[in-house]
Amino acid sequence: MKKLTYMDTRGSEYGISMNEVILRSTSKAGGLFIPEYIPSFSRASRCHPANHKDYQSFLTTFLLEMGLDFHSSRLEKVIREAYKPFWKQQFLSLKEIGPNYLLNLHYGPTESFKDYALAPMGGIINALLEDMDQKAIVLAATSGDTGSAALAGLGSDLVSVIVLYPHNRVSDIQERQMTYFAKQKESHAFSVKNSDFDYCQTTVKKVFNDLDFATLLSQKGYLLLSANSINWLRICIQTAYMAWITYIAKNAPTVVIPSGNSGHWLAAWYAKKMFGNELIGGIKIATNDNNILERVFTTGEHYPNGSTSTTSPSMDIDISSNFERPICHILGVEKTANLYKNKSWKLTTEELQLLNSEIPADHVWSASQEKVAMTQYNIATEYGITVDPHTATGLSILYGEGKVIGNHIFVSTANASKFLESTVEAVLKQKDIHAFSYVRALNIETSDLTSRLFNLSADDVDKDRRVIKFDSHEELERIITILV
């Protein structure tokens, strides 16, 4: 059977293999790769969760069906090895909260959902590079969690990871994790002065779109790869676990997903398209004060106006990169080729109706910081569960005007231990820079590594922090060439 192939969202490339897509990240025209068609898998298909003993087995088959050229038994071994460092054996589990469920995705090395895709992604990329006798640089912009997960999951003798994060706009433990894993993996984590996530991400995209720079790195023996959700492999793995967990839950639940860069809800959307309403009944999207997604789904208008700093920094994003993918599937490649020439655009009434036929406007909302803090307090009081502020944006619907009767899965994005200062203030009504002392009082489980990182002195953290500044992607490219 012919393998599934890929195209780019700008309509410039077709017939690209999944292996090439993984090792390129973006297209020559600056677009993102998507499958040329979205396959469908019935319950009788071997690529259905019902026909697998566990998630690792299902993920293996799913990636092969999506076009990955990899020996089956070797791929399954890579995937199983990738999840071994997770600090809970049942790392995909549902917790009841009334008539609904909370999907905890914080049992990986860095205690965020990013580990769940980046851990196997690292194993797969390293295996592909080994077969090619090739090295790679992974360049990633991060609002916090992707950086540490990329460093932990991808860094190796063959892969040097370079992470950029906005100065003073990530949490304390996020920065501690990034500096720790950068040292462990002989990679690099840079705090970028005078920046926000959008600035870091836009600069990274410009580097990826610079074909001359890619040629220069190739001459030095390196490929340039992405760890952000612009890399299709990451979306693909997230699609698999969305399908798996909704199959386990049964009754076709509605999935509620906090979103910044649109990778996670996009994965749920792909899972719904591939496996049908049998697995996922609906998708709801939550944002914080940076509400560009709510505006697009409600008005069809995409006008970035600068990001606002909040207690949920991983969602402080003004340009949602992955939104280009569903727009291409729903409205066609001609539309994305035109729209994404500019950052600002507006859908027609008919186009907005098509978008809302996939996800209705009232399924997308923003939660203010006050609403987030109130939700954290209410969930802790009513259910004895402490959630981080990002997860609380999704759970905020429980305390809104509309009623959630049941059969919803609220997707957790990270352990509350990663955002302790704001969580202590929201739940215990106390301000304390030594927030780790409250972990037990908040009933938060953490890994041994997180405990050790919290106990590092401020001097140790300052010593490992690396601050840089650049005014153009060319300056960043010069920094990269010095590092390699």
Secondary structure, DSSP 8 states (H G I E B T S, - for coil): -----EEETTSS--SB-HHHHHHH-B-TTS-BEEESS-----TTSSSSGGG-SSHHHHHHHHHHHTT--S-HHHHHHHHHHHHTT-S-S--SEEEEETTEEEEE---STTSBTHHHHHHHHHHHHHHHHHHHT-EEEEEEE-SSHHHHHHHHHH-SSSEEEEEEEETT-S-HHHHHHHHHHHHHTT-EEEEETT--HHHHHHHHHHHHT-HHHHHHHHHTTEEEEE-STTSHHHHHHHHHHHHHHHHHH-S--EEEEE-SSSHHHHHHHHHHHHH-TTT--EEEEEE-S--HHHHHHHH-EE--------S-GGG--SS-GGGHHHHHHHH-HHHHHHHTTSS-EE--HHHHHHHHHHS-GGGEEE--HHHHHHHHHHHHHHHS----HHHHHHHGGGGSSS---S-EEEE--B-GGGGHHHHHHHHH----S-GGGGTTTTT----HHHHHHHTS-HHHHHHH--EE--SSHHHHHHHHHHH-
